Amino acid sequence: MGVLHEIREDIRATMERDPAARNVVEVVLFYPGFHARLAHRAAHALHRAGIPVVPRGLMHLTRFLTGIEIHPGATIGSRFFIDHGMGVVIGETAEIGDDVMLYQGVTLGGTSTQRIKRHPTLRDRVTVGAGAKVIGGIEIGENARIGAGSVVVTNVPPNATVVGVPGHIVAFHDDSNGAIQRLPDPEWERMNELERKIDELHGMVEHLGEHLGVIHAKQHD
């Protein structure tokens, strides 16, 4: 697959996933995610060729211009799309499959200071919501969805939807037919139980108040 074909595929992916993208000219001129991917494609090739300094310098300039920080060593597949993009950080050993989509503020970060696989792997068709943090050398399976603001530090199986801090699975979905199998959410159930207890206590206090009022009225008769 040639570079020009890959670039055309990136443009097509942007047009398909962003309803605000009116035409190719807008994407090429005004989409920072597209610009960052172009720069990373060149920087990654230089990085793999063993050329020092220049790849980091290119991506440093790209961060200044787009607000997106991608290490030259990160591996990125086809049709990668970053929506808006400001604040996105992708670490050195991150691996991103095909048709992956990131929203603004996403971090694919590391937890180790050693030269090991310390950043996450995102398999094909993963979507990561705004502000989510995916940390460590973990794997996010195909078609998984990470909710906005989530913090994910463990592996996520394919087709799962993850939300919360720390991230936990709340559903599995099937992209072929749109079916969603929702799982019990212990945190939500605990909140509902707490709300129910509060309502019960409120009712008991009101009943006790009424009872005390009756006793007080009898004492003054």
N, C-alpha and C positions, 0 to 999 in steps of 0.2 A: 504494500500500500504506500503510494507516494505522499510526500508532504502536502502537496496541493490538494490531493483527495482528502487527506485528514482535515485540512483547514475548511474545505467545503462541508465536510461532515459536521465540524464544530458549528459552523454557521447554521446549518440545517437544524441541528439540535437546539440551538438558541431560538430559532424561529418557531419550532414546535412546542417548546416548553414555556416560552414567555409570551403571553397574549399582547403585551405592550410592544413587542418587536414588530414594527410595521413593514420593514423591508430590509434587504441585505445591507444597504448603505448605512442605515442606522446601526446595525450590529457591528459593522466593520469600524465605524467612526466613533461610536459612543458607548460601547459595552466594555467596561473594565475587565470583566471576566474573560472575554475573548482576547483582549490585549495581553493579559497575564498569561494565558495559555500559549499564545504565540511566543512570548518571550521565554517561557519555560521550555518550550520545544527546542529552541536554539540553545539555551543554557544547559539543558540536560544532555544534548549531543556533545557539547564542549566538555561537560563534566565527565561523561563516559570516555571521552578521548584523553582524559588525564590532564587537561589544560588547567593550570592553577589560576586563582584570583578572578579571572574574567567571568566565569559563570556566576560567581557570587556577586560580583559587581553589577552584572546585568540584572539579576533578580533584585538587588538592593535598589537600583534605579526604578525597576518596575514597581516595587513596593511604594516608593515615593509618589509615583504617578497614578497608581490604581488603588492603593490601600490594601492590596492583596500580597501576602508574603508566602512564596513557595520556594522551598529549598531546591537547588538544581538537581540534587540526588533523588528527589521523589519520582516515583514511576506513575505515569498517568495514562489511562487508556483512551479509547476513541469516544467522541461525542460527549466530552466532559463539559458541564455547564455550571457556572457560578452565577447565581442570581444576585444582582447588586454588587456584592463582593466585599464591601468595606469591612476590614477586620478579620478576614479569612486568613488562617495560618496553617500551612501544610508542612510537616517536618521532613527531615532528610530521608528516613527509611519508610515513609508512608508509601503504600501501594494502592492505587485506585484503578478499578476495573472500567469496563465500558458502560456508557450511558448513566454515569453517576451525576447526581445533582446536589450542590451545596448552596445553602442560603448564607446571607451575610452573618459575620461574626462566628463562623464555625472554626473550631480548632481541632486539627488532627495532631495531637501533641504526644510527647514522650515522657517517660517517668524515670529513665536511667541516664546516668552520665557516662556509661560505657559504650564502646563502639559496637553495639549489637543492634538487632532488629527491635527498636524501641518505640516505633510509631505504628499506628493501626493499618490494617489491610481492609479495604472496602471492596467487596466483590461487585459483580455487575448489577446495575440498576438500583443501587442504594441511593436513598434520599436522606439528607441530613438537614434538619430544620434550623432556623435562625438561632444563633447563640449557643448551639449545642457544643459540648466538648467530648471528644472521643479520644481517650488517653491510653497510651501503652501499646505494646505489641500484640494487640488483640485482633480478632477477625470479625467483621460484620458481614453476614451471609447475603447471598443474592436476594434482591427485592426487599431487603429490610428497610424500615423507615424509622428514623430517629427523630423524636419530637423536639420542638423548639425548646431551648433552655435545658435540655437533658444533659446529664453527665454520665457517660458510659465508660466503665473500666473493666468490663468482662465481655467475653465472646457473645455475639448475638447470632442466633440461628437464622437460616433463610426464611423469608416471608414474614418475619416478626415485626411488630410495631413496639417501640420502646419509648417510654416517657419517664420523667421524674429524676430526682437526685437522691440517691444514685439511681441510674436508669434501671427499669424493670419492664418485663414484657407484659403488655396488656392485651394483645391480640395477635392473631395470625391471619394473613390475607392471601387470597389466590388471585393474582393479576389476570389470569385467563378468563375468569367469570365474575370477578368483583366480589366474591363471597368473603365475608369477614367472620372469623370465629373469635369472639371476645372471651377473655379469660377473667376469672375473679380478680378483683383488685383489692388486696388486703388493706391498703392505706385508705382507700375510699370507703371500704366497709367499716373501718375503725372510726372514720369521721362521721359516718351516718349513725353508728352506734353511740358515739359521744353526743351527737345532736339529740338523739332520742332520750338519752339519760338526762340531758339538760332540760328537755321539755318535761320529763317526769318530775324532776326536782322542782321546776317552776310551778307545776300543778300542785305538788305537795305543799310548797310554801304558801301558795294562794289559799289552799284548803285550810292550812293551819291558821293563817291570818283570819279567815272567816270564822273559824272555830273560836279563836281567842276573842274575836270581836263579840261573838254571841255571849261568851262567859262574862266579858267585861260589862256588857249591857245588862245582864241578869243581876250582877253585883250592885248595880246602881239603881235597880228598880225598887 
